[in-house]
Amino acid sequence: MPTLEWIGKDKVINHHQEVPFRVLERRYSYDESGQHDEDNGSENMIIRGDNLEALKALLPRYEGRVKCIYIDPPYNTGNEGWVYNDNVNDPRIKKWLGEVVGKEGEDLTRHDKWLCMMYPRLKLLHKLLSEDGVIFISIDDNEQAHLKLICDEIFGKSNFIETIIWDKKAGAKGVPPRSMLVNVHEYIIAYSKNSNFKFIGERRLAEAEGFSNPDNDPRGPWRMSNIKSTTKSKDEAFTIVDPTTGKQYTNTWAFSAASLEKMIREGRILWKKSLPKQKEFLYEMKNPNKAIKTTWGVFDPQSTTVFLKEILPNEKFDNPKPIKLIDYLVQVSVGPNDIILDSFAGSGTTAHAVLNMNKADGGHRKFILVEMMDYADSITAERVKRVIQGYGEGKKAVEGTGGSFSFYDLGEPLLIGECLNESVGADKIREYIWFMETKAPYAPASGENPYYLGTCNDTGYYFYYEPEQVTVLDYQFLSTVTEKSGSTVIYADRCSIGADKLAQMGIVFKKIPRDISRL
């Protein structure tokens, strides 16, 4: 498979592994009661900070759990007027390029810089995506070709779904010298984690209640449907004959004689003891199962710009994504309990779409937004607040969707050098240890032993840790290990039991990585 090479690729191809794990510090929560310091337990998150570090911080809880990712990264147009600096010259990204790519980063072309910025972020997004998940990436012609190649490399060429084209204008006037050809479209590139992903229509085809295929009809699942009609006059009745028994049926049929004869020949009439029934195939039912075209027509960003001006009159945000565009993405790809992630959150359109959909169908979709710019609170979170509460006055008033979220900043790293950063707190450390051992989401385990983390794949895990004292794995501690499992992993500062004896008991001792000399 062809791969793309660029200056600095060797420095960033595995950089996601070197990004430190940081804790997420909740600043406030918000719901229909307003903003407050108390944690409302919301699973919706808005995170302020560099999205590379934020994505790494999400791994312990969300690796392999995100059903849908939508991102709208910088298009790299060279336009300096964007609020999110579109040519990747933001000081924080330039600083990162200098530290990671090194001195040669000073001479990188605009496209090389963009690829260096995107690659490690896409690697982490791939890790967060569920096995049946999908990622949608907005882009235009400046980087579309480059993006397709690095996504082929990271997600796999076979997992490419399609390139969707949507129009941002219904029409445009030509500007010399290219007056006859005016660009009015953008792209959304779609990849799955693997072949398990299905659009909502496909999922309904596979999961629809009451449909089966008892006779293995090659046309797929079907159900019986009554073909009689009560709307026609009895004068229009005619007779049909069961070709296997010769029995006659006369009624005011919903179909013409020719149509029914054709359905009989095709094996679509079921001969029951009472009236004949029609085989009604699932794909013919009225539901959103029809094919999704890759050309989506016009979605006007101006409508979202006007909306933002109405609810945030003192703020400016250029070129937000149309709310109807993201509404449609959520509608066709996300189930009622799925998690949606947007790590280039901008004005918060993705959260708006999720809240709209939950209100429409009573679903419980969760959103995670990440925005590195300072407006993460003043625009991104503020928009979500207004959507939850409702906005506008008089005839323009829009009812709130309801819902909630919590706002986070990136906190301290979990590791300082090779040692745990004990200032982040025991709960965060336990979550980190569990994730590094199991790669599974952490949920506090029930039980009498406070050091028990849980059991995964028939292995029990214990983190025998106290902030201000040295812990020792000895027989006294072993007497508290009561949870049954095939093997046991125990973290402690020291161990007083010999390796041979531990092996006989199926126990693995792991030393807690901290500076014991400070205790």
MOURBEL-V307624 format. One line per field, one symbol per residue. ss: DSSP state (h for helix, s for strand, l for the rest). Layout:
BEGIN
ss=???
END
This chain:
BEGIN
ss=llllllllhhhhllhhhhlllssssssssssllsssllllllllssssllhhhhhhhhhhhhlllsssssslllllllllllllllllllhhhhhhhhhhllhhhhhllhhhhhhhhhhhhhhhhhhhsssssssssssllllhhhhhhhhhhhhlhhhsssssssslllllllllllllllllsssssssslllllllhhhhhhhhllllslllllllllssssslslllllhhhlssssllllllsssslslllhhhhhhhhhlllssllllllssssshhhllllllllllssssllhhhhhhhhhhhlllllllllllhhhhhhhhhhhlllllssssllllllhhhhhhhhhhhhhllllsssssslllhhhhhhhhhhhhhhhssllhhhlsslllllssssssssslssllsslhhhlhhhhhhhhhhhhhlllllllllllllsssssllsssssllllllllsslhhhhllllllllsssssslsslllhhhhhhllsssssllllhhhl
END
